[in-house]
């Protein structure tokens, strides 16, 4: 049986009670278990930076300048916060500001080699398979991967946000 989602600003179509429960369980697994907080602490320690730097490294690609205003839009914050954040990246030698190639009024941020290495380190820490996955067989882990990939692929807002952040058309 289908029911309309009761959460404002979410799925506008129809969802099932099982879908809502699955979403709630994913949130519990990721947010309430302490796993993400522990990983964030470990990632911060590994690169010697705060969570804001770790999160930003996930949104920067080596060799791919991103306009600072696009970072502000992505994070939903004021441009002055991004200026402070990029100051921190530069102080640690993780990124540099560069003028936009076609619009001198726009400043971009691009990872340095040290920043690309830090990004790799952060990904290794954050993407390490948690012990709880041992509760699933190999086949169940593959099934979970395929289902989550299907959700990610269906998330057009994630594609649009990623494309906008990196100055490309979604699709």
Order of alpha helices (4+ residues) and beta strands (2+ residues): beta-beta-alpha-alpha-alpha-beta-alpha-alpha-beta-beta-alpha-alpha-alpha
